[in-house]
């Protein structure tokens, strides 16, 4: 029977490490991307997050760090740091999106009061009451001149009161817009403004008059928009049933 001679040194048999050989264990390094993600994520929940750029950087670097750590076979660490960076950055982005939606919705909705016909409302320095709206096929002005519409006249009876500190004219051609049920906006006929064009109204005083709008026949009026002609801010909406 053949027996394998004992190993007495020299070259070891195949499959055995050489005498005295050992493989050093290299400690895992912290991923630089994970560190960046955490730092930027923390910064994104401070006022710096309003710049939008930091939260994006924190989220992207965090995802890249996780990918590299997973593929490093244990040579990279920092998973927890990357996850926190992603969470903080994501939270900051969520807050920014919600705030942006809120701001856009607030800007899309005009500020100001909404009242019905017969009710008083305010816009700028003016208190305005739309007393009545009538449909007419002709209109006779203060000079006894009769005008005829292209379609039909919507005659708006109004009372305005100056709540400011200076005398001024209520220019209805700039102040009043009629909206129909189809969303169209109709302007006032400048030649049929009466006292609203020529008369200064002192602070605390009121003036009544009519405003005329030429609209197509059969137009259904949905609302009036009235603004202070000097500022054009905070429109008053008068709903029409």
Secondary structure, 3 states (H helix, E strand, C coil): CCCCCCCCCCCCCCCCCCCCCCCCCCCCEECHHHHHHHHHHHHHCCHHHHHCHHHHHHHHHHHHHHHHHHCCCCCEECHHHHHHHHHHHHHHHHHHHHHHHHHHHHHHCCCCCEEECCCEEEECCEEEEEEEEEEEEEEECCCCCEEEEEEEEEEEEEEEEECCCCCECCCHHHHEEEEECCCCEEECCHHHCCHHHHCCECCCCEEEEEEEEEECCCCCEEEEEECCCCCCCCCEEEECC
